[in-house]
Amino acid sequence: MTTIKDSVHDYIELEPTAEALLDTAPMQRLRYVRQLSTVQLVYPSANHTRFEHSLGVYHLASEAVDRLPIDDDLARRLRIAALVHDVGHGPFGHQTEAAIERHLGRHHDEIGWLLEETELGTVLEDHGLDPEAVAATVDGRGPLGELVAGTLDVDRMDYLVRDAHHTGVPYGTIDHARLLYALEIVDGELALADGNVATAESALIARTLMNATVYRHHVSRIAGSMLDRASERLLSDGDVDPERFARLTDSELLATLEEHEPTAEFADRIRERNLYKRAIWARRGEVPDEFRGLEYDRTRDLEREIAEIAGVDPEHVVLDSPGEPSSPESRARIVVDGDLRRLEERSSLVAGLDACAREIWRLGVYAPEDALESVREAAATVLEVEPSATP
């Protein structure tokens, strides 16, 4: 059995199917897709990849199924689904996901096409696994699919600990061993055993703090928004086929953006960390409901309106209005006094953490430094917010 040394989980043992899958081109590509994409511009040591993360999720899934009363075939499927769960990600992970969805109509968890069209499917079949069943599990469907894609899944357990380790912040260091130990099957679904309310709360607290300090850091948000605009321009201009775009690595995407004249400036700015600045940075309560969680077309219309009033190129205005914050962990099932409940029904912390998530929400408008003042005034008028960029 092959053993791999991991920076977070120490030694990870690979079964033959996992070993064969790791040697495929789609899995090896994940070595060149950073787990935290543009967060590396804030935390320089956050250079870990989706390849490492995939190994970690496989390891945690293996530990979980070894403890759960399930048959060997289901255990193998869950392990392998955990290993390949991120193989559908495009370059820079989540930060190009919206562009890929707009042009291909699929989410990164929808990997059935990839298993069918690449050597991944052949490897699975050669080792007695059904590619369709594996794809369903990656998408959280099928028996115990929530172990791979659920409210307290092994994906979340690994990325919180791994991201905290590589950024150097302490907030994501949850007791994942305890979470795995507490898992049990109730009425065919995963739940946490009685006495583990605090264990579940720890994951919710960790993700809330990681959102505030790492995942939603304003520098990463600015770079991510610029990357989305550049990616959309590249795809809309027809310079790159969407299917090819979705299989690029991080460095290949930047190189492709640099080669396309309309997106070259964005690529240079991201590579050199010469990013746009905050013209507007508004709290949730200061933003009218109609400007929260905007659809893409509406966002671009508003950007053009702001640019026209400010007298700048439309490419020099980037509007970033996130959707309403949510806490999937609060819906985790937990046994309390013998009854199966949702965490939000039994935890007094959930309401406070939900309020915290709303508190860190910000609407951002970004522009080059020499256009900040004109863009700030125009954006304040269009979006009906105070002309302030105060954090």
C-alpha positions in Angstrom: 0.0 0.0 0.0 1.3 3.4 -1.0 1.7 6.0 1.8 1.9 9.8 1.3 3.3 12.2 3.9 0.8 15.1 4.4 1.5 18.4 6.2 -1.8 18.2 8.1 -2.8 14.5 8.6 0.7 13.0 8.7 0.7 9.7 6.7 -2.1 9.0 4.3 -2.5 5.4 3.1 -3.9 4.9 -0.5 -5.8 1.9 -1.6 -5.1 0.7 -5.2 -8.1 2.5 -6.7 -7.0 5.8 -5.2 -3.4 5.3 -6.3 -4.5 4.6 -9.9 -6.8 7.7 -9.9 -4.0 9.9 -8.6 -1.9 9.0 -11.6 -4.5 10.4 -14.1 -4.1 13.7 -15.8 -7.3 15.3 -14.4 -6.1 14.5 -10.8 -2.6 15.7 -11.5 -3.9 18.9 -12.8 -5.1 19.8 -9.3 -1.4 20.2 -8.3 -1.6 23.5 -10.3 -4.8 24.8 -8.9 -4.4 26.6 -5.6 -6.9 25.8 -2.9 -7.3 29.4 -1.8 -6.7 31.1 -5.2 -6.2 34.9 -4.6 -6.0 34.6 -0.8 -2.3 34.0 -1.5 -2.1 37.7 -2.2 -3.0 38.3 1.5 -1.3 35.2 3.2 1.9 34.4 1.2 2.2 30.9 2.6 -1.3 29.9 1.4 0.2 28.1 -1.6 -1.4 24.7 -0.9 -3.3 23.1 -3.8 -6.5 21.2 -4.4 -4.4 18.1 -4.9 -3.3 18.2 -1.3 -6.8 19.0 -0.1 -8.2 16.1 -2.2 -5.9 13.7 -0.4 -6.9 15.1 3.0 -10.6 14.7 2.2 -9.9 11.1 1.1 -8.1 10.4 4.3 -10.9 11.8 6.5 -13.5 9.9 4.5 -11.5 6.7 5.0 -11.4 7.3 8.8 -15.2 8.0 8.8 -16.2 4.9 6.9 -13.9 2.7 8.9 -16.1 3.6 12.0 -19.5 3.5 10.3 -21.6 0.4 10.0 -21.7 0.3 6.2 -20.8 -2.4 3.6 -17.5 -2.5 1.8 -18.9 -1.4 -1.6 -20.4 1.8 -0.2 -17.3 2.5 1.9 -15.1 2.3 -1.3 -17.5 4.6 -3.2 -17.4 7.2 -0.4 -13.6 7.1 -0.2 -13.2 7.5 -3.9 -15.9 10.2 -4.2 -14.0 12.1 -1.5 -10.7 11.8 -3.5 -12.2 13.1 -6.8 -14.7 15.6 -5.3 -12.7 18.7 -6.6 -11.6 17.4 -10.0 -14.3 19.5 -11.6 -12.9 22.8 -10.4 -11.7 25.3 -13.0 -8.6 27.5 -12.6 -8.5 29.6 -9.4 -11.3 27.4 -8.1 -14.4 29.2 -6.9 -13.3 32.5 -8.4 -13.9 31.4 -11.9 -16.8 29.2 -11.1 -19.5 31.8 -11.8 -18.0 32.4 -15.3 -17.9 28.7 -16.0 -21.5 28.3 -14.9 -22.7 31.1 -17.1 -21.0 29.6 -20.2 -21.3 25.9 -19.5 -24.3 25.7 -17.2 -22.7 23.4 -14.7 -21.3 23.5 -11.1 -17.9 22.1 -10.2 -19.7 19.3 -8.2 -21.3 18.0 -11.4 -18.5 15.7 -12.6 -20.4 13.0 -14.5 -19.3 14.4 -17.8 -15.6 14.4 -16.7 -15.8 10.8 -15.5 -17.4 9.8 -18.8 -14.9 11.7 -21.1 -11.6 11.1 -19.4 -9.5 8.3 -18.1 -11.0 8.7 -14.7 -14.1 6.7 -15.7 -12.0 3.9 -17.2 -10.0 3.6 -13.9 -13.2 3.5 -11.9 -14.7 0.8 -14.0 -11.5 -1.2 -14.1 -11.6 -1.2 -10.3 -15.3 -2.2 -10.1 -16.8 1.2 -9.3 -19.8 2.8 -11.2 -18.8 6.3 -12.4 -22.4 7.5 -12.3 -22.7 6.4 -8.6 -19.4 8.1 -7.8 -20.5 11.3 -9.5 -23.8 11.3 -7.6 -22.0 10.9 -4.3 -19.7 13.9 -5.2 -22.9 15.9 -5.7 -24.2 14.9 -2.2 -26.7 12.4 -3.6 -27.1 8.7 -3.0 -26.4 6.7 0.2 -24.5 8.9 2.8 -23.6 11.4 0.1 -23.7 14.0 2.8 -20.4 12.7 4.1 -18.7 14.1 1.0 -21.1 17.1 0.3 -23.2 17.9 3.3 -23.6 20.2 6.3 -20.7 18.8 8.2 -18.8 16.9 5.5 -15.2 15.7 5.3 -14.5 18.4 2.7 -15.3 21.1 5.2 -13.3 19.4 8.0 -10.2 19.2 5.8 -10.3 22.7 4.3 -10.8 24.5 7.6 -7.9 22.8 9.2 -5.7 22.9 6.1 -6.4 26.5 5.3 -5.7 27.6 8.9 -2.4 25.6 8.8 -1.2 27.2 5.6 -2.3 30.8 6.3 -1.0 30.6 9.8 -4.2 31.7 11.5 -5.6 29.7 14.4 -9.3 30.1 13.7 -9.9 27.0 11.6 -8.3 24.5 13.9 -11.4 22.4 14.6 -11.3 19.1 16.4 -12.0 17.1 13.2 -11.1 13.8 15.0 -13.9 14.4 17.4 -16.3 15.2 14.6 -15.4 12.0 12.9 -15.7 10.0 16.1 -19.2 11.5 16.8 -20.7 10.5 13.4 -23.4 7.9 13.4 -26.2 6.8 11.0 -29.7 7.6 12.1 -32.6 6.6 9.9 -30.2 6.2 7.0 -28.7 9.7 7.4 -25.6 11.0 9.0 -25.9 12.7 12.3 -23.7 13.6 15.3 -24.2 11.5 18.4 -25.8 12.8 21.6 -23.6 15.1 23.6 -21.9 16.8 20.6 -23.7 20.2 20.3 -20.4 22.0 21.2 -18.5 19.8 18.7 -20.8 21.0 15.9 -20.7 24.6 17.1 -16.9 24.6 16.9 -17.1 24.0 13.1 -19.6 26.8 12.7 -17.5 29.2 14.8 -14.4 28.2 12.8 -15.9 28.9 9.5 -17.4 32.2 10.6 -14.0 33.4 11.8 -12.2 32.1 8.7 -14.8 33.9 6.5 -14.0 37.2 8.4 -10.2 36.9 8.3 -9.3 34.7 5.3 -12.1 33.7 2.8 -13.8 37.2 2.6 -10.7 39.4 3.0 -11.1 42.5 0.9 -7.9 42.1 -1.1 -8.9 38.6 -2.1 -12.4 39.8 -3.0 -11.0 42.6 -5.2 -8.6 40.2 -7.0 -11.4 37.6 -7.4 -13.8 40.2 -8.8 -11.2 41.4 -11.3 -10.5 37.8 -12.3 -14.2 37.2 -12.9 -14.5 40.2 -15.1 -11.4 39.3 -17.1 -12.6 35.6 -17.4 -16.0 36.7 -18.7 -14.4 39.1 -21.3 -12.1 36.2 -22.5 -15.0 33.9 -22.8 -17.5 36.4 -24.3 -14.9 37.4 -26.9 -14.6 33.8 -28.0 -10.9 33.8 -27.5 -11.0 30.5 -25.5 -13.5 27.7 -25.8 -15.4 27.4 -22.5 -14.6 23.7 -22.1 -10.9 24.4 -22.5 -11.1 27.3 -20.2 -12.6 25.1 -17.4 -9.6 22.8 -17.6 -6.9 25.4 -17.5 -4.6 25.7 -14.5 -4.0 28.9 -12.5 -0.9 29.8 -14.4 -2.3 28.9 -17.7 -5.3 31.2 -17.2 -3.1 34.1 -16.3 -1.0 33.5 -19.4 -4.1 33.3 -21.6 -5.5 36.5 -20.1 -2.1 38.2 -20.8 -2.2 37.1 -24.4 -5.7 38.6 -25.0 -5.3 42.4 -25.4 -8.6 43.4 -23.7 -7.7 41.3 -20.5 -3.9 41.8 -20.4 -4.1 44.7 -17.9 -6.2 42.7 -15.5 -3.8 39.8 -15.7 -0.8 42.0 -15.1 -2.5 43.7 -12.1 -3.3 40.3 -10.5 0.2 38.9 -11.1 1.9 42.0 -9.8 -0.7 42.6 -7.0 -1.4 46.0 -8.4 -5.1 45.7 -7.7 -8.0 48.1 -7.9 -8.8 49.9 -4.6 -12.0 50.2 -2.6 -14.1 53.1 -3.8 -17.1 51.9 -1.7 -17.1 49.4 1.1 -20.6 49.5 2.6 -22.1 47.5 5.5 -25.2 45.4 4.9 -27.6 47.7 6.8 -26.4 50.7 4.7 -27.2 49.0 1.3 -30.8 49.0 -0.1 -32.2 45.5 -0.5 -32.3 45.9 -4.3 -28.5 46.1 -4.4 -27.7 43.0 -2.4 -26.8 39.7 -4.0 -27.1 41.1 -7.5 -27.4 38.9 -10.6 -24.5 39.2 -13.1 -26.3 41.1 -15.8 -27.7 43.6 -13.3 -24.2 44.0 -11.9 -22.7 44.8 -15.3 -25.5 47.3 -16.0 -24.8 49.1 -12.8 -21.1 49.1 -13.5 -21.7 50.8 -16.8 -24.0 53.3 -15.3 -21.5 54.2 -12.6 -18.7 54.5 -15.2 -20.8 56.8 -17.4 -21.5 59.2 -14.5 -17.9 59.0 -13.3 -16.5 59.6 -16.8 -14.3 56.5 -16.8 -13.9 53.3 -18.9 -16.5 50.7 -17.9 -13.7 48.2 -17.4 -12.5 50.5 -14.5 -15.5 49.9 -12.3 -16.1 46.6 -10.6 -19.2 46.1 -8.4 -19.1 43.2 -5.9 -22.4 42.5 -4.1 -22.3 39.1 -2.4 -25.4 37.0 -1.8 -27.0 36.7 1.7 -24.6 34.9 4.1 -25.6 31.4 5.1 -24.5 28.8 7.6 -24.9 25.2 6.3 -23.5 23.9 9.5 -26.4 25.2 11.5 -28.6 22.6 9.7 -26.4 19.7 10.7 -28.4 16.8 12.3 -27.6 16.0 15.9 -29.0 13.6 18.5 -30.2 15.4 21.6 -31.7 13.3 24.4 -32.4 10.5 22.0 -34.2 12.8 19.4 -32.8 13.8 16.0 -32.7 17.6 15.8 -31.0 20.3 13.7 -28.2 22.2 15.4 -30.0 25.5 14.9 -32.9 24.2 17.1 -30.5 23.3 20.0 -27.7 25.8 19.8 -28.0 29.3 21.3 -24.8 30.2 19.4 -26.2 29.8 16.0 -28.3 33.0 16.0 -25.3 35.0 17.2 -23.0 33.6 14.5 -25.6 34.2 11.8 -25.7 37.8 13.0 -21.9 37.9 12.9 -22.0 36.6 9.3 -24.4 39.5 8.4 -22.1 41.9 10.2 -19.0 41.1 8.0 -21.0 41.3 4.8 -19.9 44.2 2.6 -20.8 45.7 -0.8 -17.7 46.7 -2.6 -17.0 49.0 -5.6 -13.5 48.8 -6.9 -11.6 51.0 -9.3 -8.0 52.1 -10.2 -6.4 54.4 -7.7 -6.5 57.4 -10.1 -10.3 57.0 -10.6 -11.3 56.4 -7.0 -12.9 59.8 -6.2 -15.0 60.0 -9.3 -16.1 56.4 -9.1 -16.9 56.8 -5.3 -19.2 59.7 -5.9 -20.9 58.1 -8.9 -21.4 54.8 -7.1 -22.8 56.4 -4.0 -25.4 58.1 -6.2 -26.3 55.0 -8.2 -26.4 52.6 -5.3 -27.9 55.0 -2.8 -25.1 54.5 -0.2 -22.8 56.8 1.7 -19.7 57.8 -0.3 -17.3 56.0 2.0 -14.7 53.3 1.7 -14.1 52.9 5.4 -13.6 49.3 6.4 
